Amino acid sequence: MAKSFYHFLMKYRHPEPKDDISIFANNAYEDHSFPKGSTDYDEISSYLELNGHYLDSMSTFDEAWELYVQTEG
């Protein structure tokens, strides 16, 4: 089984984020309600649409998801 999207995203955490995905990773880490065990695009996307106030654009999530699928797929 592939690791969760959250687990994948955490490799992009950075103390001084340089790009949108690193900023997203840092914010997701601080979001204690993030669906940490999910591997489902629709579940995470719906969650972020309702709760992802820290995302400037859902395209950042889509970009991170593409990396996830390529790596974990």
mmCIF file as Biopython writes it, N, C-alpha, C and O atoms, coordinates in Angstrom:
data_model
#
loop_
_atom_site.group_PDB
_atom_site.id
_atom_site.type_symbol
_atom_site.label_atom_id
_atom_site.label_alt_id
_atom_site.label_comp_id
_atom_site.label_asym_id
_atom_site.label_entity_id
_atom_site.label_seq_id
_atom_site.pdbx_PDB_ins_code
_atom_site.Cartn_x
_atom_site.Cartn_y
_atom_site.Cartn_z
_atom_site.occupancy
_atom_site.B_iso_or_equiv
_atom_site.auth_seq_id
_atom_site.auth_asym_id
_atom_site.pdbx_PDB_model_num
ATOM 1   N N  . MET A ? 1  ? 0.849   -1.195 0.000  1.0 0.0 1  A 1 
ATOM 2   C CA . MET A ? 1  ? 0.000   0.000  0.000  1.0 0.0 1  A 1 
ATOM 3   C C  . MET A ? 1  ? 0.888   1.249  0.000  1.0 0.0 1  A 1 
ATOM 4   O O  . MET A ? 1  ? 1.884   1.327  0.719  1.0 0.0 1  A 1 
ATOM 5   N N  . ALA A ? 2  ? 0.510   2.185  -0.797 1.0 0.0 2  A 1 
ATOM 6   C CA . ALA A ? 2  ? 1.260   3.447  -0.869 1.0 0.0 2  A 1 
ATOM 7   C C  . ALA A ? 2  ? 1.104   4.218  0.433  1.0 0.0 2  A 1 
ATOM 8   O O  . ALA A ? 2  ? 0.088   4.113  1.119  1.0 0.0 2  A 1 
ATOM 9   N N  . LYS A ? 3  ? 2.124   4.987  0.755  1.0 0.0 3  A 1 
ATOM 10  C CA . LYS A ? 3  ? 1.995   5.824  1.937  1.0 0.0 3  A 1 
ATOM 11  C C  . LYS A ? 3  ? 0.975   6.928  1.666  1.0 0.0 3  A 1 
ATOM 12  O O  . LYS A ? 3  ? 0.687   7.261  0.516  1.0 0.0 3  A 1 
ATOM 13  N N  . SER A ? 4  ? 0.445   7.476  2.732  1.0 0.0 4  A 1 
ATOM 14  C CA . SER A ? 4  ? -0.584  8.508  2.588  1.0 0.0 4  A 1 
ATOM 15  C C  . SER A ? 4  ? -0.016  9.758  1.911  1.0 0.0 4  A 1 
ATOM 16  O O  . SER A ? 4  ? 1.193   9.991  1.908  1.0 0.0 4  A 1 
ATOM 17  N N  . PHE A ? 5  ? -0.914  10.541 1.348  1.0 0.0 5  A 1 
ATOM 18  C CA . PHE A ? 5  ? -0.507  11.798 0.731  1.0 0.0 5  A 1 
ATOM 19  C C  . PHE A ? 5  ? 0.183   12.697 1.751  1.0 0.0 5  A 1 
ATOM 20  O O  . PHE A ? 5  ? 1.196   13.329 1.450  1.0 0.0 5  A 1 
ATOM 21  N N  . TYR A ? 6  ? -0.372  12.749 2.959  1.0 0.0 6  A 1 
ATOM 22  C CA . TYR A ? 6  ? 0.212   13.579 4.022  1.0 0.0 6  A 1 
ATOM 23  C C  . TYR A ? 6  ? 1.651   13.147 4.302  1.0 0.0 6  A 1 
ATOM 24  O O  . TYR A ? 6  ? 2.548   13.985 4.390  1.0 0.0 6  A 1 
ATOM 25  N N  . HIS A ? 7  ? 1.867   11.843 4.439  1.0 0.0 7  A 1 
ATOM 26  C CA . HIS A ? 7  ? 3.215   11.317 4.698  1.0 0.0 7  A 1 
ATOM 27  C C  . HIS A ? 7  ? 4.161   11.715 3.569  1.0 0.0 7  A 1 
ATOM 28  O O  . HIS A ? 7  ? 5.289   12.139 3.818  1.0 0.0 7  A 1 
ATOM 29  N N  . PHE A ? 8  ? 3.697   11.577 2.328  1.0 0.0 8  A 1 
ATOM 30  C CA . PHE A ? 8  ? 4.485   11.997 1.171  1.0 0.0 8  A 1 
ATOM 31  C C  . PHE A ? 8  ? 4.794   13.489 1.245  1.0 0.0 8  A 1 
ATOM 32  O O  . PHE A ? 8  ? 5.936   13.901 1.037  1.0 0.0 8  A 1 
ATOM 33  N N  . LEU A ? 9  ? 3.777   14.298 1.542  1.0 0.0 9  A 1 
ATOM 34  C CA . LEU A ? 9  ? 3.929   15.752 1.557  1.0 0.0 9  A 1 
ATOM 35  C C  . LEU A ? 9  ? 4.944   16.215 2.602  1.0 0.0 9  A 1 
ATOM 36  O O  . LEU A ? 9  ? 5.612   17.233 2.417  1.0 0.0 9  A 1 
ATOM 37  N N  . MET A ? 10 ? 5.056   15.470 3.690  1.0 0.0 10 A 1 
ATOM 38  C CA . MET A ? 10 ? 5.942   15.901 4.780  1.0 0.0 10 A 1 
ATOM 39  C C  . MET A ? 10 ? 7.409   15.935 4.383  1.0 0.0 10 A 1 
ATOM 40  O O  . MET A ? 10 ? 8.209   16.596 5.045  1.0 0.0 10 A 1 
ATOM 41  N N  . LYS A ? 11 ? 7.780   15.233 3.309  1.0 0.0 11 A 1 
ATOM 42  C CA . LYS A ? 11 ? 9.181   15.323 2.871  1.0 0.0 11 A 1 
ATOM 43  C C  . LYS A ? 11 ? 9.503   16.689 2.280  1.0 0.0 11 A 1 
ATOM 44  O O  . LYS A ? 11 ? 10.672  17.010 2.063  1.0 0.0 11 A 1 
ATOM 45  N N  . TYR A ? 12 ? 8.478   17.494 2.018  1.0 0.0 12 A 1 
ATOM 46  C CA . TYR A ? 12 ? 8.672   18.841 1.484  1.0 0.0 12 A 1 
ATOM 47  C C  . TYR A ? 12 ? 8.678   19.913 2.576  1.0 0.0 12 A 1 
ATOM 48  O O  . TYR A ? 12 ? 8.866   21.094 2.284  1.0 0.0 12 A 1 
ATOM 49  N N  . ARG A ? 13 ? 8.472   19.508 3.829  1.0 0.0 13 A 1 
ATOM 50  C CA . ARG A ? 13 ? 8.527   20.484 4.920  1.0 0.0 13 A 1 
ATOM 51  C C  . ARG A ? 13 ? 9.919   21.089 4.974  1.0 0.0 13 A 1 
ATOM 52  O O  . ARG A ? 13 ? 10.922  20.406 4.767  1.0 0.0 13 A 1 
ATOM 53  N N  . HIS A ? 14 ? 9.961   22.381 5.254  1.0 0.0 14 A 1 
ATOM 54  C CA . HIS A ? 14 ? 11.237  23.073 5.274  1.0 0.0 14 A 1 
ATOM 55  C C  . HIS A ? 14 ? 11.130  24.249 6.227  1.0 0.0 14 A 1 
ATOM 56  O O  . HIS A ? 14 ? 10.121  24.954 6.217  1.0 0.0 14 A 1 
ATOM 57  N N  . PRO A ? 15 ? 12.150  24.479 7.054  1.0 0.0 15 A 1 
ATOM 58  C CA . PRO A ? 15 ? 12.087  25.602 7.998  1.0 0.0 15 A 1 
ATOM 59  C C  . PRO A ? 15 ? 12.002  26.963 7.311  1.0 0.0 15 A 1 
ATOM 60  O O  . PRO A ? 15 ? 11.455  27.913 7.871  1.0 0.0 15 A 1 
ATOM 61  N N  . GLU A ? 16 ? 12.543  27.053 6.100  1.0 0.0 16 A 1 
ATOM 62  C CA . GLU A ? 16 ? 12.441  28.292 5.322  1.0 0.0 16 A 1 
ATOM 63  C C  . GLU A ? 16 ? 11.926  27.921 3.937  1.0 0.0 16 A 1 
ATOM 64  O O  . GLU A ? 16 ? 12.704  27.796 2.991  1.0 0.0 16 A 1 
ATOM 65  N N  . PRO A ? 17 ? 10.608  27.745 3.820  1.0 0.0 17 A 1 
ATOM 66  C CA . PRO A ? 17 ? 10.054  27.243 2.558  1.0 0.0 17 A 1 
ATOM 67  C C  . PRO A ? 17 ? 10.369  28.159 1.374  1.0 0.0 17 A 1 
ATOM 68  O O  . PRO A ? 17 ? 10.253  29.381 1.460  1.0 0.0 17 A 1 
ATOM 69  N N  . LYS A ? 18 ? 10.766  27.536 0.280  1.0 0.0 18 A 1 
ATOM 70  C CA . LYS A ? 18 ? 11.182  28.281 -0.898 1.0 0.0 18 A 1 
ATOM 71  C C  . LYS A ? 18 ? 10.139  28.242 -2.014 1.0 0.0 18 A 1 
ATOM 72  O O  . LYS A ? 18 ? 10.230  29.013 -2.969 1.0 0.0 18 A 1 
ATOM 73  N N  . ASP A ? 19 ? 9.157   27.361 -1.905 1.0 0.0 19 A 1 
ATOM 74  C CA . ASP A ? 19 ? 8.157   27.237 -2.970 1.0 0.0 19 A 1 
ATOM 75  C C  . ASP A ? 19 ? 6.792   26.924 -2.375 1.0 0.0 19 A 1 
ATOM 76  O O  . ASP A ? 19 ? 6.659   26.682 -1.175 1.0 0.0 19 A 1 
ATOM 77  N N  . ASP A ? 20 ? 5.787   26.936 -3.236 1.0 0.0 20 A 1 
ATOM 78  C CA . ASP A ? 20 ? 4.406   26.761 -2.784 1.0 0.0 20 A 1 
ATOM 79  C C  . ASP A ? 20 ? 4.170   25.400 -2.134 1.0 0.0 20 A 1 
ATOM 80  O O  . ASP A ? 20 ? 3.410   25.298 -1.171 1.0 0.0 20 A 1 
ATOM 81  N N  . ILE A ? 21 ? 4.814   24.355 -2.652 1.0 0.0 21 A 1 
ATOM 82  C CA . ILE A ? 21 ? 4.598   23.026 -2.080 1.0 0.0 21 A 1 
ATOM 83  C C  . ILE A ? 21 ? 5.200   22.947 -0.678 1.0 0.0 21 A 1 
ATOM 84  O O  . ILE A ? 21 ? 4.611   22.330 0.210  1.0 0.0 21 A 1 
ATOM 85  N N  . SER A ? 22 ? 6.353   23.557 -0.471 1.0 0.0 22 A 1 
ATOM 86  C CA . SER A ? 22 ? 6.941   23.575 0.876  1.0 0.0 22 A 1 
ATOM 87  C C  . SER A ? 22 ? 6.062   24.363 1.851  1.0 0.0 22 A 1 
ATOM 88  O O  . SER A ? 22 ? 5.896   23.964 3.003  1.0 0.0 22 A 1 
ATOM 89  N N  . ILE A ? 23 ? 5.509   25.470 1.391  1.0 0.0 23 A 1 
ATOM 90  C CA . ILE A ? 23 ? 4.607   26.259 2.240  1.0 0.0 23 A 1 
ATOM 91  C C  . ILE A ? 23 ? 3.371   25.422 2.573  1.0 0.0 23 A 1 
ATOM 92  O O  . ILE A ? 23 ? 2.923   25.394 3.719  1.0 0.0 23 A 1 
ATOM 93  N N  . PHE A ? 24 ? 2.824   24.740 1.562  1.0 0.0 24 A 1 
ATOM 94  C CA . PHE A ? 24 ? 1.679   23.852 1.759  1.0 0.0 24 A 1 
ATOM 95  C C  . PHE A ? 24 ? 2.022   22.764 2.782  1.0 0.0 24 A 1 
ATOM 96  O O  . PHE A ? 24 ? 1.234   22.499 3.689  1.0 0.0 24 A 1 
ATOM 97  N N  . ALA A ? 25 ? 3.179   22.142 2.644  1.0 0.0 25 A 1 
ATOM 98  C CA . ALA A ? 25 ? 3.589   21.078 3.567  1.0 0.0 25 A 1 
ATOM 99  C C  . ALA A ? 25 ? 3.691   21.603 4.995  1.0 0.0 25 A 1 
ATOM 100 O O  . ALA A ? 25 ? 3.217   20.958 5.930  1.0 0.0 25 A 1 
ATOM 101 N N  . ASN A ? 26 ? 4.300   22.756 5.162  1.0 0.0 26 A 1 
ATOM 102 C CA . ASN A ? 26 ? 4.419   23.337 6.505  1.0 0.0 26 A 1 
ATOM 103 C C  . ASN A ? 26 ? 3.039   23.606 7.100  1.0 0.0 26 A 1 
ATOM 104 O O  . ASN A ? 26 ? 2.802   23.322 8.274  1.0 0.0 26 A 1 
ATOM 105 N N  . ASN A ? 27 ? 2.137   24.149 6.299  1.0 0.0 27 A 1 
ATOM 106 C CA . ASN A ? 27 ? 0.798   24.459 6.795  1.0 0.0 27 A 1 
ATOM 107 C C  . ASN A ? 27 ? -0.016  23.200 7.069  1.0 0.0 27 A 1 
ATOM 108 O O  . ASN A ? 27 ? -0.761  23.148 8.047  1.0 0.0 27 A 1 
ATOM 109 N N  . ALA A ? 28 ? 0.118   22.193 6.222  1.0 0.0 28 A 1 
ATOM 110 C CA . ALA A ? 28 ? -0.588  20.929 6.452  1.0 0.0 28 A 1 
ATOM 111 C C  . ALA A ? 28 ? -0.107  20.293 7.756  1.0 0.0 28 A 1 
ATOM 112 O O  . ALA A ? 28 ? -0.901  19.703 8.489  1.0 0.0 28 A 1 
ATOM 113 N N  . TYR A ? 29 ? 1.167   20.411 8.041  1.0 0.0 29 A 1 
ATOM 114 C CA . TYR A ? 29 ? 1.720   19.884 9.291  1.0 0.0 29 A 1 
ATOM 115 C C  . TYR A ? 29 ? 1.066   20.548 10.500 1.0 0.0 29 A 1 
ATOM 116 O O  . TYR A ? 29 ? 0.808   19.896 11.512 1.0 0.0 29 A 1 
ATOM 117 N N  . GLU A ? 30 ? 0.800   21.845 10.388 1.0 0.0 30 A 1 
ATOM 118 C CA . GLU A ? 30 ? 0.172   22.594 11.488 1.0 0.0 30 A 1 
ATOM 119 C C  . GLU A ? 30 ? -1.335  22.349 11.580 1.0 0.0 30 A 1 
ATOM 120 O O  . GLU A ? 30 ? -1.953  22.660 12.598 1.0 0.0 30 A 1 
ATOM 121 N N  . ASP A ? 31 ? -1.925  21.791 10.520 1.0 0.0 31 A 1 
ATOM 122 C CA . ASP A ? 31 ? -3.370  21.544 10.442 1.0 0.0 31 A 1 
ATOM 123 C C  . ASP A ? 31 ? -3.667  20.183 11.067 1.0 0.0 31 A 1 
ATOM 124 O O  . ASP A ? 31 ? -3.516  19.144 10.425 1.0 0.0 31 A 1 
ATOM 125 N N  . HIS A ? 32 ? -4.090  20.208 12.326 1.0 0.0 32 A 1 
ATOM 126 C CA . HIS A ? 32 ? -4.273  18.957 13.067 1.0 0.0 32 A 1 
ATOM 127 C C  . HIS A ? 32 ? -5.476  18.142 12.600 1.0 0.0 32 A 1 
ATOM 128 O O  . HIS A ? 32 ? -5.633  16.989 13.002 1.0 0.0 32 A 1 
ATOM 129 N N  . SER A ? 33 ? -6.329  18.728 11.756 1.0 0.0 33 A 1 
ATOM 130 C CA . SER A ? 33 ? -7.483  17.999 11.230 1.0 0.0 33 A 1 
ATOM 131 C C  . SER A ? 33 ? -7.245  17.428 9.834  1.0 0.0 33 A 1 
ATOM 132 O O  . SER A ? 33 ? -8.111  16.745 9.288  1.0 0.0 33 A 1 
ATOM 133 N N  . PHE A ? 34 ? -6.077  17.704 9.255  1.0 0.0 34 A 1 
ATOM 134 C CA . PHE A ? 34 ? -5.771  17.213 7.911  1.0 0.0 34 A 1 
ATOM 135 C C  . PHE A ? 34 ? -5.952  15.689 7.871  1.0 0.0 34 A 1 
ATOM 136 O O  . PHE A ? 34 ? -5.536  14.997 8.800  1.0 0.0 34 A 1 
ATOM 137 N N  . PRO A ? 35 ? -6.570  15.159 6.802  1.0 0.0 35 A 1 
ATOM 138 C CA . PRO A ? 35 ? -6.763  13.693 6.711  1.0 0.0 35 A 1 
ATOM 139 C C  . PRO A ? 35 ? -5.438  12.965 6.469  1.0 0.0 35 A 1 
ATOM 140 O O  . PRO A ? 35 ? -5.095  12.622 5.337  1.0 0.0 35 A 1 
ATOM 141 N N  . LYS A ? 36 ? -4.720  12.744 7.540  1.0 0.0 36 A 1 
ATOM 142 C CA . LYS A ? 36 ? -3.342  12.256 7.471  1.0 0.0 36 A 1 
ATOM 143 C C  . LYS A ? 36 ? -3.188  10.860 6.880  1.0 0.0 36 A 1 
ATOM 144 O O  . LYS A ? 36 ? -2.148  10.545 6.301  1.0 0.0 36 A 1 
ATOM 145 N N  . GLY A ? 37 ? -4.205  10.026 7.020  1.0 0.0 37 A 1 
ATOM 146 C CA . GLY A ? 37 ? -4.084  8.659  6.535  1.0 0.0 37 A 1 
ATOM 147 C C  . GLY A ? 37 ? -4.626  8.441  5.133  1.0 0.0 37 A 1 
ATOM 148 O O  . GLY A ? 37 ? -4.585  7.321  4.624  1.0 0.0 37 A 1 
ATOM 149 N N  . SER A ? 38 ? -5.132  9.491  4.501  1.0 0.0 38 A 1 
ATOM 150 C CA . SER A ? 38 ? -5.831  9.332  3.232  1.0 0.0 38 A 1 
ATOM 151 C C  . SER A ? 38 ? -4.890  9.211  2.038  1.0 0.0 38 A 1 
ATOM 152 O O  . SER A ? 38 ? -3.836  9.844  1.974  1.0 0.0 38 A 1 
ATOM 153 N N  . THR A ? 39 ? -5.315  8.373  1.095  1.0 0.0 39 A 1 
ATOM 154 C CA . THR A ? 39 ? -4.657  8.272  -0.202 1.0 0.0 39 A 1 
ATOM 155 C C  . THR A ? 39 ? -5.652  8.637  -1.305 1.0 0.0 39 A 1 
ATOM 156 O O  . THR A ? 39 ? -5.403  8.373  -2.482 1.0 0.0 39 A 1 
ATOM 157 N N  . ASP A ? 40 ? -6.776  9.243  -0.925 1.0 0.0 40 A 1 
ATOM 158 C CA . ASP A ? 40 ? -7.876  9.515  -1.846 1.0 0.0 40 A 1 
ATOM 159 C C  . ASP A ? 40 ? -7.915  10.984 -2.259 1.0 0.0 40 A 1 
ATOM 160 O O  . ASP A ? 40 ? -8.072  11.870 -1.419 1.0 0.0 40 A 1 
ATOM 161 N N  . TYR A ? 41 ? -7.770  11.230 -3.552 1.0 0.0 41 A 1 
ATOM 162 C CA . TYR A ? 41 ? -7.748  12.592 -4.077 1.0 0.0 41 A 1 
ATOM 163 C C  . TYR A ? 41 ? -9.001  13.365 -3.684 1.0 0.0 41 A 1 
ATOM 164 O O  . TYR A ? 41 ? -8.913  14.486 -3.182 1.0 0.0 41 A 1 
ATOM 165 N N  . ASP A ? 42 ? -10.172 12.763 -3.915 1.0 0.0 42 A 1 
ATOM 166 C CA . ASP A ? 42 ? -11.426 13.478 -3.667 1.0 0.0 42 A 1 
ATOM 167 C C  . ASP A ? 42 ? -11.594 13.841 -2.198 1.0 0.0 42 A 1 
ATOM 168 O O  . ASP A ? 42 ? -12.056 14.936 -1.878 1.0 0.0 42 A 1 
ATOM 169 N N  . GLU A ? 43 ? -11.225 12.937 -1.310 1.0 0.0 43 A 1 
ATOM 170 C CA . GLU A ? 43 ? -11.338 13.218 0.125  1.0 0.0 43 A 1 
ATOM 171 C C  . GLU A ? 43 ? -10.446 14.393 0.526  1.0 0.0 43 A 1 
ATOM 172 O O  . GLU A ? 43 ? -10.888 15.298 1.234  1.0 0.0 43 A 1 
ATOM 173 N N  . ILE A ? 44 ? -9.202  14.378 0.077  1.0 0.0 44 A 1 
ATOM 174 C CA . ILE A ? 44 ? -8.267  15.441 0.443  1.0 0.0 44 A 1 
ATOM 175 C C  . ILE A ? 44 ? -8.656  16.753 -0.230 1.0 0.0 44 A 1 
ATOM 176 O O  . ILE A ? 44 ? -8.607  17.813 0.395  1.0 0.0 44 A 1 
ATOM 177 N N  . SER A ? 45 ? -9.038  16.685 -1.494 1.0 0.0 45 A 1 
ATOM 178 C CA . SER A ? 45 ? -9.449  17.885 -2.214 1.0 0.0 45 A 1 
ATOM 179 C C  . SER A ? 45 ? -10.659 18.540 -1.549 1.0 0.0 45 A 1 
ATOM 180 O O  . SER A ? 45 ? -10.683 19.756 -1.363 1.0 0.0 45 A 1 
ATOM 181 N N  . SER A ? 46 ? -11.653 17.746 -1.195 1.0 0.0 46 A 1 
ATOM 182 C CA . SER A ? 46 ? -12.844 18.283 -0.522 1.0 0.0 46 A 1 
ATOM 183 C C  . SER A ? 46 ? -12.478 18.898 0.821  1.0 0.0 46 A 1 
ATOM 184 O O  . SER A ? 46 ? -12.969 19.968 1.179  1.0 0.0 46 A 1 
ATOM 185 N N  . TYR A ? 47 ? -11.609 18.212 1.562  1.0 0.0 47 A 1 
ATOM 186 C CA . TYR A ? 47 ? -11.163 18.747 2.849  1.0 0.0 47 A 1 
ATOM 187 C C  . TYR A ? 47 ? -10.512 20.114 2.663  1.0 0.0 47 A 1 
ATOM 188 O O  . TYR A ? 47 ? -10.825 21.062 3.384  1.0 0.0 47 A 1 
ATOM 189 N N  . LEU A ? 48 ? -9.611  20.207 1.699  1.0 0.0 48 A 1 
ATOM 190 C CA . LEU A ? 48 ? -8.881  21.457 1.486  1.0 0.0 48 A 1 
ATOM 191 C C  . LEU A ? 48 ? -9.789  22.582 0.994  1.0 0.0 48 A 1 
ATOM 192 O O  . LEU A ? 48 ? -9.591  23.744 1.349  1.0 0.0 48 A 1 
ATOM 193 N N  . GLU A ? 49 ? -10.783 22.236 0.178  1.0 0.0 49 A 1 
ATOM 194 C CA . GLU A ? 49 ? -11.713 23.265 -0.292 1.0 0.0 49 A 1 
ATOM 195 C C  . GLU A ? 49 ? -12.483 23.881 0.878  1.0 0.0 49 A 1 
ATOM 196 O O  . GLU A ? 49 ? -12.813 25.067 0.852  1.0 0.0 49 A 1 
ATOM 197 N N  . LEU A ? 50 ? -12.765 23.081 1.894  1.0 0.0 50 A 1 
ATOM 198 C CA . LEU A ? 50 ? -13.503 23.576 3.060  1.0 0.0 50 A 1 
ATOM 199 C C  . LEU A ? 50 ? -12.596 24.156 4.147  1.0 0.0 50 A 1 
ATOM 200 O O  . LEU A ? 50 ? -12.989 25.078 4.862  1.0 0.0 50 A 1 
ATOM 201 N N  . ASN A ? 51 ? -11.387 23.615 4.268  1.0 0.0 51 A 1 
ATOM 202 C CA . ASN A ? 51 ? -10.530 23.946 5.407  1.0 0.0 51 A 1 
ATOM 203 C C  . ASN A ? 51 ? -9.141  24.463 5.047  1.0 0.0 51 A 1 
ATOM 204 O O  . ASN A ? 51 ? -8.386  24.873 5.929  1.0 0.0 51 A 1 
ATOM 205 N N  . GLY A ? 52 ? -8.802  24.446 3.779  1.0 0.0 52 A 1 
ATOM 206 C CA . GLY A ? 52 ? -7.435  24.791 3.371  1.0 0.0 52 A 1 
ATOM 207 C C  . GLY A ? 52 ? -7.238  26.275 3.141  1.0 0.0 52 A 1 
ATOM 208 O O  . GLY A ? 52 ? -6.718  26.691 2.105  1.0 0.0 52 A 1 
ATOM 209 N N  . HIS A ? 53 ? -7.655  27.067 4.110  1.0 0.0 53 A 1 
ATOM 210 C CA . HIS A ? 53 ? -7.526  28.531 4.005  1.0 0.0 53 A 1 
ATOM 211 C C  . HIS A ? 53 ? -6.075  28.951 3.795  1.0 0.0 53 A 1 
ATOM 212 O O  . HIS A ? 53 ? -5.811  30.056 3.321  1.0 0.0 53 A 1 
ATOM 213 N N  . TYR A ? 54 ? -5.143  28.085 4.142  1.0 0.0 54 A 1 
ATOM 214 C CA . TYR A ? 54 ? -3.716  28.390 4.003  1.0 0.0 54 A 1 
ATOM 215 C C  . TYR A ? 54 ? -3.209  28.157 2.581  1.0 0.0 54 A 1 
ATOM 216 O O  . TYR A ? 54 ? -2.064  28.490 2.277  1.0 0.0 54 A 1 
ATOM 217 N N  . LEU A ? 55 ? -4.038  27.595 1.710  1.0 0.0 55 A 1 
ATOM 218 C CA . LEU A ? 55 ? -3.634  27.381 0.318  1.0 0.0 55 A 1 
ATOM 219 C C  . LEU A ? 55 ? -4.071  28.577 -0.510 1.0 0.0 55 A 1 
ATOM 220 O O  . LEU A ? 55 ? -5.257  28.906 -0.548 1.0 0.0 55 A 1 
ATOM 221 N N  . ASP A ? 56 ? -3.123  29.229 -1.174 1.0 0.0 56 A 1 
ATOM 222 C CA . ASP A ? 56 ? -3.483  30.349 -2.046 1.0 0.0 56 A 1 
ATOM 223 C C  . ASP A ? 56 ? -4.279  29.856 -3.242 1.0 0.0 56 A 1 
ATOM 224 O O  . ASP A ? 56 ? -5.155  30.557 -3.748 1.0 0.0 56 A 1 
ATOM 225 N N  . SER A ? 57 ? -3.972  28.652 -3.688 1.0 0.0 57 A 1 
ATOM 226 C CA . SER A ? 57 ? -4.630  28.106 -4.871 1.0 0.0 57 A 1 
ATOM 227 C C  . SER A ? 57 ? -4.664  26.588 -4.780 1.0 0.0 57 A 1 
ATOM 228 O O  . SER A ? 57 ? -3.705  25.962 -4.329 1.0 0.0 57 A 1 
ATOM 229 N N  . MET A ? 58 ? -5.772  26.005 -5.210 1.0 0.0 58 A 1 
ATOM 230 C CA . MET A ? 58 ? -5.858  24.547 -5.238 1.0 0.0 58 A 1 
ATOM 231 C C  . MET A ? 58 ? -4.885  23.958 -6.254 1.0 0.0 58 A 1 
ATOM 232 O O  . MET A ? 58 ? -4.600  22.761 -6.217 1.0 0.0 58 A 1 
ATOM 233 N N  . SER A ? 59 ? -4.374  24.788 -7.159 1.0 0.0 59 A 1 
ATOM 234 C CA . SER A ? 59 ? -3.404  24.263 -8.125 1.0 0.0 59 A 1 
ATOM 235 C C  . SER A ? 59 ? -2.141  23.786 -7.417 1.0 0.0 59 A 1 
ATOM 236 O O  . SER A ? 59 ? -1.451  22.901 -7.921 1.0 0.0 59 A 1 
ATOM 237 N N  . THR A ? 60 ? -1.828  24.361 -6.250 1.0 0.0 60 A 1 
ATOM 238 C CA . THR A ? 60 ? -0.681  23.880 -5.465 1.0 0.0 60 A 1 
ATOM 239 C C  . THR A ? 60 ? -0.924  22.448 -5.008 1.0 0.0 60 A 1 
ATOM 240 O O  . THR A ? 60 ? -0.027  21.608 -5.078 1.0 0.0 60 A 1 
ATOM 241 N N  . PHE A ? 61 ? -2.144  22.172 -4.539 1.0 0.0 61 A 1 
ATOM 242 C CA . PHE A ? 61 ? -2.492  20.798 -4.161 1.0 0.0 61 A 1 
ATOM 243 C C  . PHE A ? 61 ? -2.402  19.877 -5.372 1.0 0.0 61 A 1 
ATOM 244 O O  . PHE A ? 61 ? -1.843  18.783 -5.288 1.0 0.0 61 A 1 
ATOM 245 N N  . ASP A ? 62 ? -2.955  20.325 -6.504 1.0 0.0 62 A 1 
ATOM 246 C CA . ASP A ? 62 ? -2.929  19.485 -7.706 1.0 0.0 62 A 1 
ATOM 247 C C  . ASP A ? 62 ? -1.500  19.174 -8.142 1.0 0.0 62 A 1 
ATOM 248 O O  . ASP A ? 62 ? -1.205  18.055 -8.562 1.0 0.0 62 A 1 
ATOM 249 N N  . GLU A ? 63 ? -0.623  20.155 -8.043 1.0 0.0 63 A 1 
ATOM 250 C CA . GLU A ? 63 ? 0.786   19.944 -8.393 1.0 0.0 63 A 1 
ATOM 251 C C  . GLU A ? 63 ? 1.425   18.929 -7.438 1.0 0.0 63 A 1 
ATOM 252 O O  . GLU A ? 63 ? 2.147   18.031 -7.869 1.0 0.0 63 A 1 
ATOM 253 N N  . ALA A ? 64 ? 1.155   19.080 -6.152 1.0 0.0 64 A 1 
ATOM 254 C CA . ALA A ? 64 ? 1.693   18.138 -5.162 1.0 0.0 64 A 1 
ATOM 255 C C  . ALA A ? 64 ? 1.108   16.744 -5.383 1.0 0.0 64 A 1 
ATOM 256 O O  . ALA A ? 64 ? 1.816   15.745 -5.248 1.0 0.0 64 A 1 
ATOM 257 N N  . TRP A ? 65 ? -0.175  16.673 -5.720 1.0 0.0 65 A 1 
ATOM 258 C CA . TRP A ? 65 ? -0.813  15.371 -5.964 1.0 0.0 65 A 1 
ATOM 259 C C  . TRP A ? 65 ? -0.152  14.669 -7.152 1.0 0.0 65 A 1 
ATOM 260 O O  . TRP A ? 65 ? 0.078   13.461 -7.108 1.0 0.0 65 A 1 
ATOM 261 N N  . GLU A ? 66 ? 0.154   15.423 -8.214 1.0 0.0 66 A 1 
ATOM 262 C CA . GLU A ? 66 ? 0.816   14.825 -9.373 1.0 0.0 66 A 1 
ATOM 263 C C  . GLU A ? 66 ? 2.165   14.218 -8.980 1.0 0.0 66 A 1 
ATOM 264 O O  . GLU A ? 66 ? 2.508   13.126 -9.431 1.0 0.0 66 A 1 
ATOM 265 N N  . LEU A ? 67 ? 2.914   14.910 -8.156 1.0 0.0 67 A 1 
ATOM 266 C CA . LEU A ? 67 ? 4.192   14.372 -7.667 1.0 0.0 67 A 1 
ATOM 267 C C  . LEU A ? 67 ? 3.961   13.105 -6.843 1.0 0.0 67 A 1 
ATOM 268 O O  . LEU A ? 67 ? 4.706   12.131 -6.953 1.0 0.0 67 A 1 
ATOM 269 N N  . TYR A ? 68 ? 2.929   13.136 -6.028 1.0 0.0 68 A 1 
ATOM 270 C CA . TYR A ? 68 ? 2.563   11.977 -5.192 1.0 0.0 68 A 1 
ATOM 271 C C  . TYR A ? 68 ? 2.251   10.766 -6.064 1.0 0.0 68 A 1 
ATOM 272 O O  . TYR A ? 68 ? 2.757   9.670  -5.823 1.0 0.0 68 A 1 
ATOM 273 N N  . VAL A ? 69 ? 1.413   10.973 -7.079 1.0 0.0 69 A 1 
ATOM 274 C CA . VAL A ? 69 ? 1.019   9.867  -7.964 1.0 0.0 69 A 1 
ATOM 275 C C  . VAL A ? 69 ? 2.236   9.308  -8.706 1.0 0.0 69 A 1 
ATOM 276 O O  . VAL A ? 69 ? 2.374   8.093  -8.850 1.0 0.0 69 A 1 
ATOM 277 N N  . GLN A ? 70 ? 3.111   10.191 -9.171 1.0 0.0 70 A 1 
ATOM 278 C CA . GLN A ? 70 ? 4.310   9.749  -9.893 1.0 0.0 70 A 1 
ATOM 279 C C  . GLN A ? 70 ? 5.242   8.963  -8.979 1.0 0.0 70 A 1 
ATOM 280 O O  . GLN A ? 70 ? 5.868   7.996  -9.411 1.0 0.0 70 A 1 
ATOM 281 N N  . THR A ? 71 ? 5.336   9.375  -7.720 1.0 0.0 71 A 1 
ATOM 282 C CA . THR A ? 71 ? 6.263   8.753  -6.781 1.0 0.0 71 A 1 
ATOM 283 C C  . THR A ? 71 ? 5.691   7.480  -6.170 1.0 0.0 71 A 1 
ATOM 284 O O  . THR A ? 71 ? 6.375   6.462  -6.061 1.0 0.0 71 A 1 
ATOM 285 N N  . GLU A ? 72 ? 4.411   7.558  -5.770 1.0 0.0 72 A 1 
ATOM 286 C CA . GLU A ? 72 ? 3.803   6.470  -5.018 1.0 0.0 72 A 1 
ATOM 287 C C  . GLU A ? 72 ? 2.969   5.526  -5.886 1.0 0.0 72 A 1 
ATOM 288 O O  . GLU A ? 72 ? 2.680   4.395  -5.495 1.0 0.0 72 A 1 
ATOM 289 N N  . GLY A ? 73 ? 2.584   6.017  -7.082 1.0 0.0 73 A 1 
ATOM 290 C CA . GLY A ? 73 ? 1.657   5.308  -7.945 1.0 0.0 73 A 1 
ATOM 291 C C  . GLY A ? 73 ? 2.032   3.901  -8.211 1.0 0.0 73 A 1 
ATOM 292 O O  . GLY A ? 73 ? 1.322   3.198  -8.930 1.0 0.0 73 A 1 
#
